[in-house]
Amino acid sequence: MLLPMPATSSMFLLAEAREHPMHVGGMQLFRPPEGMTALDVRALFDAAMSDAASRRDGVAPLLRKRPRRSVTTLGQWGWEIDEDFDLEHHVRRSALPAPGRVRDLLALVSRLHSTLLDRHRPLWEMHLIEGLEDGRFATYTKIHHALVDGVSSLRLLARMLSDDPGRRDMPPPWAMPLRRRAGGQGAANVGEAMREVLALVAATPAALPAVARMVNRARHEQAAALSFVAPRTMFNVPITGARRFAAQSWPTARLRRVSRAAGTTLNDVVLAMSAGALRRYLLAMDALPDAPLIAMVPVSLHGTGSASADGGGNLVGTIMCSLGTQLADPGARLAAISASMTDGKQAMQGLTQVQALAASALGISPLALSYLPLVHDVLRPPFNIVISNVPGPHRPMYWNGARLDGLFPLSIPLDGQALNITCTTYYDAIGFGIVGCRRSVPRLQRLLTDLDEELAALELAVAG
């Protein structure tokens, strides 16, 4: 049975090409419990795979869906359950060369994140990575954005974890317990797709005045939730499919002290760290524009019950934020970012979920032109970079006794958007995951040093 695919999901399939993979990912670091090694963890995974292979319901429904087009969908993308599902294709094992440095792990994840997912199969992979010199092991998971957004993917991860270090009955990631709705999976998905279409049609007239006001503010270059013109930078160029990934975490307490002292939000501090790091990086490259960089900041529109029946879905709005990169003072830059984000949030207030989606779609619509020849030489970009922050678990989490030590997201660079910064909060730390086009963003790793120096500068700025 071929089930309709919501428009918010199919657009990621339509935009995908070899140079533009459209999957999101995550790297998790785990520390085995006392008395166990990474080899013992591999045995747990092997046992879980054998159990899943022996049961028809051993794999979550979301992870058995594959995309397909047919006459019944009028050529549009839909979902069908893969009846020949092969778990061994999706769950793979890797080992790092000795001595197993973190830089070797990041290099491996960079390569894994560069390759397209096979559209003839369900659109996900999980890699168990052994050989880290400190005895930890890592997992890297990638899943197509047509299946989940950042919030949905973290919800799925949370279902395989427990805050009890003594539990030994937690399921593997592919067998996550998923809530079901009355009427069956197929009926739920068909209903969701129809409701989305009807809601969009019904909400469009009511959304037009609010969207028109936002467009007018953007056209007059006032602080706005929309942006149609940003300065040209070295990031706003055509990209290749090869990726480079860098990751590091900082104590959340340091960022919270800055936010409290400055009277801003934690996310404002994340944006200010990123803005300052970008300013430092571009200055070193002799490539800092005079005008401030504009960041597209995704905002989750998920409610408590907004995920689809199988745990997936995409509900993301956007706010455009001026990063104040023309300002040399870190404190002034943080204040400018906070004011820009406040204005953007106020512009989104009063909009329904569907209206916010419509306004956000308008804001990113200029990206559709980026695939035309020479367009980057003629038009300025609508924004310069995507910076997002996805909340994760607030307590230490474990998988069958193995403690989750680090949680680092990997997102999607786009044509004309060669760099992406995504953060995830977890317990007492915030992990930055930086993904860039390998050719267009040289020495990407130095952004980690720039982030560290910028956080120290912000601490000094608010202390004075």
Buried (B, 14 or more C-beta within 10 A) or exposed (E): EBBBBBBBBBBBBEBBEEBBBBBBBBBBBBBBBEEBEBEBBBEBBEEBBEEBEEEEEBBBBBBBBBBBBEEEBEEBBBBBBBEEBEBEEBBEEBBBEEEBBBEBBBBBBBEBBBBBBEBEBBBBBBBBBBBBEEEBBBBBBBBBBBBBBBBBBBBBBEBBBBEEBEEEEBBBBBBBEBEEBEEEBBEBBBBBBEEBEEBBEEBEEEBEEBBEBBBEBBEEEEBBBBBBBBBBBBBBBBBBBBBBBBBBBBEBEBBEBBBEBBEBBBBBBBBBBBBBBBBBBBEEBEEBBEBBBBBBBBBBBBEEEEBBBBBBBBBBBBBBBBBBBBBEEBBEBBBBBBBBBBBBBEBBEEBBBBBBBBBBBBBBEBBEEBBEEEBBEEBBBBBBBBBBBBBBBEEBBBBBBBBBBBBBBBBBBBBBBBBBBBBBBBBEBBBBBBBBBBBBBEEBBBBBEBBBBBBEBBBEBBEE
